[in-house]
Amino acid sequence: EEAGVFSKLESAGAFSTAEKLLPLVEKFKLLSLFEELLEVEAGLLFTAANFLIVFTPVVLTLQICGFVPFPQGPVIPVEALACLSTGAAGFALFATAFIIGNLQEEPASFQQ
């Protein structure tokens, strides 16, 4: 408060933006999902996130090496959408796992 952070956020319009996003948060039940994810170990979330993140490079590598055929025709947009969505989901899950990992950490005990 003393540094004027709240007044800077208010002048930047952060609070009005947050108010506009609240219906979307409620619609997609993001808070309840986040609360459920708090019960999952952060390492498991990082593992799932990393799997989703490396999906696209692995598929492209397998295609270059000839183990998986390159898409042709109408399958190209489907593969592109699959690769983009898994990457986006992976990065979102990685950020969520990072936040949850920080929340799950035990507070440092003070030595006397």
N, C-alpha and C positions, 0 to 999 in steps of 0.2 A: 504494500500500500504506500509506504513512504517513498518508494522510487517512482510512483506514478504509473505503474504498469497497467492498472485497471483503466485509468483515464486514457492511456495510449491505445489500449485495446478498443475502448469505446469509440475513440475518434477514428480508428481504422475500420470500424464497422464490424468487428469480430462478433460482438454480442448479437447484432441483428442477423448476421449470417448464421450463427448458431441457432437462433430461434427459428429461422427458415428451415434448417435441416432437421429439427426435432420431429416433425411429422414423418420424414423418411426413416429416421432411426426407429420410431415407434412402428411404422408399417413393416419394416423388415425384421423387427424384433432383435435388433443388434445388441441391446443391453442384456436381454435374457440369454442370448447366445454367448456373450462375453462372460456372463456370470457362470454359465455351464462350463465354459472353457477354463475357468479358474480351478476347477476340480481336476483337470487333466494336467499331467506333468509337462512342464515346458519343453523338456527334451524331446518328448513325443511330438509335440507341435512343431518344433524345429525340424525334426526328421521328415514329417509330412510336407512342410514348407519347402525343404530342400529338394525333395522328390519332385514336387510340382515345378520348381524353378529350373531344374536340369532336364525336364522332359523335352523341351524344344531342342536344346543342343544335342541331346542323345539321339533324337529322331533324325535330325539333320546329319549327324555323323554316320548313323546306320544307313541312311540313304546314299551318302557319298561313297561309303564302302561297298554298297551294293547288296546289303543284307535286307533292306526294306526298299521296295520300289518307290520311285518318285510319283507323286500324284499326277494324274492327267485328267483333263476335262473338268467336269463339274465338281470333282472331289477337291480341287485346289483350294477354293474358298473354305470348304469344311475343315481341311487340315490347318489352314491359316487361322481360322477362328479357334480351333482346338488348341493350337500352340499359343496363341495370344491369351486365351482365357486361362490356361493352366499357368502361364507365367504371371499374369496379374493376380490370380488367386494365390500363387506361391508367395509373391512379395507381400501381399496383404496378410497372409497367415504368418509370414516371418516377422512382420512388424507386431502383429498381435502376440506372437510367442515371446517376443522381446519384452513387451509390456507385461505380459503375464509372468514371465520369468523374474522380472524385477519385483512384482507384487508378491511372488511366492518366496522370495529370499527371506531367510531369517534375519531379523534386525541384529546388527552387530552388538555383541555384549560389551559393556564397558568394564574394563579392568580397573580395579582400585589399587 
